[in-house]
Amino acid sequence: MKNKKIFYFLMFLPLLVVLISLKFLPDQIPAHYGISGEVDRWGSKYETLIFPGVTIIFGIIMLIITKYASKQEEGGNNNQKIGIITGILLLLLFNIMTFYFLYTDFNKVENLASVPIDPSQLIFISLGVIIMILGNIMPKVKMNSMIGLRTTWSMKNEITWKKCQRFGGISFIIIGILIIITNLFFHPPISILLSLIILVASLPFDIYYTYKVAKKYN
């Protein structure tokens, strides 16, 4: 399966890149940044192996969840396919953050204000892109136990599922765009607060829509 090869590639790429980088990294690197964005702890360059390790553990957990979800499905491999695609998108975020941390390590960045983009902004912009991609995928997915606008009402039958995923897809795309714009024009902590408000505020509307559709097509 092509998607599975991409999954494994993204799962182990951070470890491979960090292992190659160790030879060139300075012995002491910024190990932690405080709320102000300034380094409050320096550490050994071997600490860069921690995040790739977390990435691999996350990948293993996703594979376990995907395997469990596929067993819950009666025939077909829809849940497995959706699980792998979701894992790929999330592993992309881990890969982006790995390269970001390597950049700060190589340059021994003492204050994140000197970096063009704050790590929280990078995370939320990447998250916004992932949400937009999921929004494009949602209208095409079959009923599954992993991804989509999933509520008791949306999973009543195939009609409610399809209609809710179309609505959810549009909702996700709008949310993703708003989060990206927010983090391009605002800086932390305002960008973080606004991004969280956008995510939370959209939930009641999405959930209410699933209820409304289920009531109509029950």
FIPAVEX-636621 format. One record per atom (N, C-alpha, C): residue in three letters; x, y, z. Coordinates in steps of 0.2 Angstrom, whole numbers, plus 5000, padded with zeros to 4 digits. Layout:
ALAXYZ...
//
This chain:
MET500449945000MET500050005000MET500450065000LYS500350114995LYS500750174994LYS500750215000ASN500150225003ASN500050265009ASN500450245015LYS500450175016LYS500850145021LYS501550165021LYS501850155015LYS502550175014LYS502750245016ILE502250295014ILE502350365016ILE502350375023PHE501850335026PHE501850335034PHE502450315037TYR502750255035TYR503350235038TYR503950285036PHE503950315030PHE504450355029PHE504450415033LEU503850445034LEU503850505039LEU503950485046MET503750425048MET503850405055MET504650395056PHE505050375052PHE505750365053PHE506150425051LEU505950465046LEU506350525043LEU506650565049PRO506250585054PRO506550635059PRO507150605062LEU507150535064LEU507750505067LEU508350495062LEU508150485056LEU508750475051LEU509050545050VAL508650605050VAL508950665049VAL509350685055VAL509050675061VAL509450695067VAL510050655068LEU510050595066LEU510650555067LEU511250575062ILE511050595056ILE511550625052ILE511750695054SER511350735057SER511450805060SER511950805066LEU511850745070LEU512250745076LEU513050765075LYS513250745070LYS514050755068LYS514150825068PHE513650865065PHE513750935064PHE513550985069LEU513050955073LEU512751005078LEU513251025084PRO513251085087PRO513651105092PRO513551055098ASP514051055102ASP513951005108ASP513351025113GLN513351095114GLN512751125118GLN512251155114ILE511651135115ILE511051165111ILE510551195115PRO510151235113PRO509551265117PRO509051205118ALA508951185124ALA508551125126ALA507851145128HIS507751205130HIS507151225132HIS507051305132TYR506451325130TYR506351405129TYR505751415134GLY505851475138GLY505351495143GLY504751525139ILE504251555143ILE503651585140ILE503851645136SER504451685138SER504651745135SER505051725128GLY505151665127GLY505451645121GLY506251645121GLU506451655127GLU507151655128GLU507451585131VAL508051565129VAL508251495132VAL508351495139ASP508051445143ASP508151445150ASP508451385152ARG508651345147ARG509051285148ARG509451265142TRP510151245143TRP510551225137TRP510651145139GLY510751105134GLY510751035135GLY511251005129SER511350945130SER511750905125SER511450895119LYS511850895113LYS511550885107LYS511150825106TYR511350775110TYR511050705110TYR510250715112GLU510050765115GLU509350775117GLU508950785111THR509250805105THR508850805099THR508550745097LEU508850685100LEU508550615098LEU507850605101ILE507650645106ILE507050635110ILE506450645106PHE506450705102PHE505850715098PHE505750665092PRO506250635089PRO506150585084PRO505950525087GLY506150505094GLY505850455097GLY505150455099VAL504950515101VAL504250535102VAL503850525095THR504150545090THR503750535083THR503650455082ILE504150415083ILE504150345082ILE503550315086ILE503550335093ILE503050305097ILE502350325095PHE502350395093PHE501650415090PHE501450375084GLY501950355080GLY501750315074GLY501550245076ILE501850215081ILE501650155083ILE500950155086ILE500850205090ILE500150215093ILE499650215087MET499750255082MET499250265077MET499150205073LEU499750165072LEU499650095069LEU499250045073ILE499250055079ILE498850005084ILE498150025084ILE498050095084ILE497350115084ILE497050105077THR497450105071THR497150095065THR496950015064LYS497449975067LYS497349905066LYS496649885070TYR496549915076TYR495949905080TYR495349925077ALA495449985073ALA494850015070ALA494649975064SER495149945061SER495049905055SER494649835057LYS494749815063LYS494449755065LYS493749765067GLN493549835068GLN492849845070GLN492449855064GLU492749855058GLU492449865052GLU492149795049GLU491549795047GLU491349735044GLU491449735036GLY492049705034GLY492149695027GLY492549765025GLY492949755020GLY493349815017GLY493949835022ASN494249885020ASN494849915024ASN494749995024ASN494150015024ASN494050095024ASN494350125031ASN494250095036ASN494550125043ASN495350125043GLN495550065040GLN496350065039GLN496550125035LYS496250125029LYS496550185024LYS496450245027ILE495850265031ILE495750325034ILE496250345039GLY496450285043GLY496850295049GLY497550305047ILE497750275041ILE498450285038ILE498550365036ILE498050385032ILE498050455029ILE498050505035THR497650495040THR497650535046THR498350535049GLY498650475050GLY499350475053GLY499850505049ILE499750505042ILE500250535038ILE500250615039LEU499650645039LEU499550715040LEU499850735047LEU499750695052LEU499950715059LEU500750705059LEU500950655056LEU501750645056LEU502050695052LEU501750725047LEU502050785044LEU502150845048LEU501650855053LEU501750905058LEU502350885063PHE502450825065PHE503050805068PHE503750815064ASN503650805058ASN504250815054ASN504450895053ILE503950935052ILE504051005052ILE504351035058MET504151005064MET504351035070MET505151005071THR505250945069THR505950925069THR506450965066PHE506250985060PHE506751025056PHE506751095059TYR506251125062TYR506251185065TYR506651185071PHE506651135075PHE507051125081PHE507851115079LEU507951085073LEU508651075071LEU508951145069TYR508451185066TYR508651255064TYR508851295070THR508451295075THR508651335081THR509251305085ASP509351235084ASP509951205087ASP510651225083PHE510551215077PHE511151235073PHE511351305074ASN510851355074ASN511051425075ASN511051445082LYS511051395087LYS511051415094LYS510651475096VAL509951475093VAL509551535094VAL509351545102GLU509551595104GLU509451615111GLU508751645113ASN508451675108ASN507851705108ASN507451695102LEU506851665103LEU506451645097LEU506151705093ALA506251765096ALA506051825093ALA506451845087SER507051815087SER507451825081SER507351775075VAL506851725077VAL506651685071VAL506051705068PRO506051705061PRO505451735057PRO504751715060ILE504751655062ILE504051625064ILE504151585071ASP503651605076ASP503651575082ASP503451495081PRO503751455086PRO503551385085PRO502751375086SER502451405090SER501751395091SER501351425085GLN501651475081GLN501351495075GLN501451445070LEU502051415069LEU502151355065LEU501751295066ILE501551285072ILE501151225074ILE500451235071PHE500151295073PHE499451315071PHE499351325064ILE499851355060ILE499851355053ILE499851285050SER500251245052SER500351175050SER499651135051LEU499351155057LEU498751125059LEU498151145055GLY498251215053GLY497751235049GLY497751205042VAL498351195039VAL498351155033VAL498151085033ILE498251055039ILE498050985040ILE497250985040ILE496951035044ILE496251035044ILE495951045038MET496251085033MET495951105027MET496051035022ILE496551005023ILE496650935019ILE496050885021LEU495950885028LEU495450835031LEU494750865028GLY494650925028GLY494050955025GLY493950935018ASN494450925014ASN494350905007ASN494250825007ILE494550795012ILE494450715012ILE493750695014MET493550735019MET492950715023MET492350695018PRO492150735013PRO491550715009PRO491650655005LYS492250625005LYS492350575001LYS492450505005VAL492450515011VAL492550455015VAL491850415017LYS491950355018LYS491350315020LYS491350315027MET490750295030MET490650295037MET491250255040ASN491550285045ASN492150245049ASN492150265056SER492550235060SER492650255067SER493250295069MET493550335064MET494150365065MET494050445063ILE493850455057ILE493850525055ILE493150555052GLY493150615052GLY492450645050GLY492050685055LEU491550705053LEU491050745058LEU490650685061ARG490950655066ARG490650595069ARG490250605076THR489550605075THR489150605081THR488650545081THR488250545086THR487750485086THR487250505080TRP487150565079TRP486650585074TRP486950575067SER487550595066SER487850595059SER487950515057MET487950475062MET488050405060MET487450365060LYS486850395060LYS486250365060LYS486150315054ASN486350345048ASN486250305042ASN486650335037GLU486750315031GLU487150335025GLU486950405023ILE486350425023ILE486150485021ILE486350545025THR486250535032THR486450585037THR487250585037TRP487550535036TRP488350535036TRP488550575030LYS488350565024LYS488550595018LYS488450675019LYS487850695021LYS487650765021LYS488050795027CYS488150765032CYS488550795038CYS489350795036GLN489550755032GLN490250755030GLN490350815025ARG489850825021ARG489950885016ARG489950945020PHE489450955025PHE489451015029PHE490151015033GLY490350965036GLY490950965040GLY491550975036GLY491550955030GLY492150975025GLY492251045024ILE491651075022ILE491651155021ILE491851185028SER491551165033SER491751195040SER492451185041PHE492751125040PHE493451115041PHE493951165037ILE493751175031ILE494151215026ILE494151285029ILE493551305031ILE493451375033ILE493851385040ILE493851335044ILE494251335051ILE494951345049GLY495151295045GLY495851295043GLY496151365040ILE495751395036ILE495951455033ILE495951515038LEU495451515043LEU495451565048LEU496051555053ILE496251495054ILE496851485059ILE497451505055ILE497551485049ILE498151505045ILE498251585045ILE497651615043ILE497651695043ILE497851725050THR497551695055THR497651715062THR498351715064ASN498651665062ASN499351655064ASN499851685060LEU499651705054LEU500051745049LEU500051825051PHE499551845054PHE499451915056PHE499551935063PHE499451885067PHE499551895075PHE500051855078HIS500351875083HIS500851835087HIS500651815093PRO500951765096PRO500751735103PRO500851795108PRO500451795113PRO499951735115PRO499251745111ILE499151805108ILE498551825104ILE498351765099SER498851745095SER498751705090SER498451635092ILE498751615098ILE498651545101ILE497851555104LEU497751605107LEU497051615110LEU496551615104LEU496651655099LEU496151665094LEU496051595090SER496651555089SER496651495086SER496151445090LEU496251445096LEU495851395101LEU495151415101ILE495051485101ILE494351505100ILE493951485094ILE494351485088ILE494051465082ILE493851395082LEU494351355085LEU494251285085LEU493651265090VAL493651295095VAL493051275100VAL492351305098ALA492351365095ALA491751395093ALA491451365087SER491851325083SER491551295078SER491151225080LEU491351195085LEU491051135087LEU490251135088PRO489951185092PRO489251185093PRO488851185086PHE489151225081PHE488751235075PHE488851165071ASP489351135071ASP489451065068ASP489051015071ILE489051015077ILE488650965081ILE487850975080TYR487651035080TYR486951055079TYR486751035072TYR487151045067TYR486951025061TYR486850945060THR487250905063THR487150835063THR486450815066TYR486350855072TYR485650835075TYR485050855070LYS485150915067LYS484650935063LYS484550895057VAL485050865054VAL485050825048VAL484750755050ALA484950725056ALA484750665058ALA483950665060LYS483750725062LYS483050735064LYS482650735057LYS482950755052LYS482550765046LYS482550695042TYR483050655043TYR483150595039TYR483150535043ASN482850535049ASN482850485054ASN482350425051
//
